[in-house]
Amino acid sequence: MLERETITNKIHEYCRAENQKDKAAWLSLFSSDIRHEDPVGAPANEGLAKLSAFWDGFQPYDVELRMTAPLIVCANEAMAQFKARLGPADARKETGPIIVHFTFNEAGQIKGVRAFLEPF
């Protein structure tokens, strides 16, 4: 089982990389067999190639992600609550809460993401 600090650091790096538009750092957090649902109900991005294409697809929205509650960590899984700001500088929107379920492999890589959010 991973240390709580390992999981916490990975999720903070997930936010940092997204906010600083650091694609290489963001992708390095994930296992090669990642299953990424963002949002839940959309087709899952399975594998790093599809996750890379997902990254490219959301860059025009200029997403700023921030954690809004303490992480809940249990075994190799975590629940995080975020809010995001997105859109052009003169018309930024803020989302409601985004709840993300992360799962990690024994190497500390993210192997599963399920993001729950209301449409905005």
PLY file of the C-alpha trace (Angstrom):
ply
format ascii 1.0
element vertex 120
property float x
property float y
property float z
element edge 119
property int vertex1
property int vertex2
end_header
0.00 0.00 0.00
1.24 3.49 -0.85
1.99 6.12 1.75
-0.63 8.86 2.12
2.07 11.44 1.35
2.83 9.78 -2.01
-0.79 9.98 -3.10
-1.18 13.53 -1.80
1.94 14.67 -3.65
0.77 13.07 -6.90
-2.60 14.81 -6.76
-0.99 18.17 -5.98
1.35 17.62 -8.95
-1.68 16.76 -11.10
-3.10 20.22 -10.29
0.22 22.02 -10.70
0.93 20.45 -14.07
-2.56 21.18 -15.34
-2.47 24.80 -14.18
1.00 25.41 -15.61
0.12 23.66 -18.89
2.93 21.15 -18.34
1.73 18.26 -20.48
4.84 16.11 -20.05
4.68 16.34 -16.25
0.92 15.68 -16.24
1.21 12.61 -18.48
4.12 11.26 -16.41
1.75 10.82 -13.45
-0.27 8.11 -15.21
0.32 4.40 -15.80
0.41 3.13 -19.37
-2.90 1.32 -18.75
-4.72 4.41 -17.46
-8.52 4.45 -17.60
-9.62 8.07 -17.43
-13.29 9.16 -17.38
-13.70 12.94 -17.40
-16.54 13.42 -16.95
-18.12 10.13 -15.92
-20.45 9.09 -18.74
-18.14 10.35 -21.50
-16.12 7.79 -23.43
-13.16 6.70 -21.32
-9.63 7.60 -22.37
-7.79 4.28 -22.18
-4.00 4.41 -22.46
-1.56 7.28 -22.66
-2.15 8.07 -26.34
-5.84 8.74 -25.75
-5.06 10.65 -22.56
-2.59 12.81 -24.51
-5.29 13.59 -27.08
-7.70 14.45 -24.24
-5.11 16.93 -22.88
-4.80 18.58 -26.28
-8.58 18.83 -26.54
-9.12 20.73 -23.30
-6.23 23.21 -23.65
-8.34 25.81 -25.52
-10.48 26.13 -22.35
-7.46 27.40 -20.33
-8.52 25.41 -17.24
-7.36 26.53 -13.78
-7.95 23.76 -11.23
-7.92 24.16 -7.45
-8.58 21.81 -4.59
-11.42 22.97 -2.35
-11.40 20.35 0.42
-8.90 18.05 2.10
-8.13 14.82 0.26
-9.64 11.59 1.45
-7.07 8.81 1.08
-7.89 5.16 1.67
-5.45 2.40 0.65
-4.31 3.18 -2.94
-7.31 5.37 -3.69
-8.27 8.98 -3.07
-11.23 11.30 -3.42
-10.53 14.94 -4.20
-12.84 17.93 -4.49
-11.97 20.66 -6.96
-13.39 23.71 -8.66
-12.21 24.98 -12.00
-12.18 28.28 -13.84
-12.17 28.11 -17.59
-12.75 30.05 -20.76
-11.37 33.21 -22.32
-10.01 35.95 -20.04
-13.00 38.23 -20.64
-15.60 35.51 -19.99
-14.16 33.04 -17.44
-16.63 30.65 -15.83
-16.33 28.77 -12.57
-17.62 25.24 -12.25
-19.51 23.80 -9.36
-17.77 21.12 -7.34
-15.84 18.46 -9.20
-15.35 15.21 -7.29
-12.55 13.01 -8.62
-11.87 9.41 -7.66
-8.23 8.45 -8.22
-6.76 4.94 -8.06
-3.02 4.27 -7.96
-0.84 1.29 -8.79
1.90 0.05 -6.47
4.47 2.19 -8.34
2.53 5.32 -7.36
1.18 6.02 -10.83
-2.43 7.02 -11.40
-4.21 4.08 -13.04
-7.79 5.31 -12.80
-9.60 8.65 -12.80
-13.35 9.19 -12.58
-14.45 12.85 -12.51
-17.98 13.64 -11.36
-19.30 17.10 -12.19
-22.49 18.88 -13.12
-22.70 20.26 -16.65
-21.69 23.93 -16.87
0 1
1 2
2 3
3 4
4 5
5 6
6 7
7 8
8 9
9 10
10 11
11 12
12 13
13 14
14 15
15 16
16 17
17 18
18 19
19 20
20 21
21 22
22 23
23 24
24 25
25 26
26 27
27 28
28 29
29 30
30 31
31 32
32 33
33 34
34 35
35 36
36 37
37 38
38 39
39 40
40 41
41 42
42 43
43 44
44 45
45 46
46 47
47 48
48 49
49 50
50 51
51 52
52 53
53 54
54 55
55 56
56 57
57 58
58 59
59 60
60 61
61 62
62 63
63 64
64 65
65 66
66 67
67 68
68 69
69 70
70 71
71 72
72 73
73 74
74 75
75 76
76 77
77 78
78 79
79 80
80 81
81 82
82 83
83 84
84 85
85 86
86 87
87 88
88 89
89 90
90 91
91 92
92 93
93 94
94 95
95 96
96 97
97 98
98 99
99 100
100 101
101 102
102 103
103 104
104 105
105 106
106 107
107 108
108 109
109 110
110 111
111 112
112 113
113 114
114 115
115 116
116 117
117 118
118 119
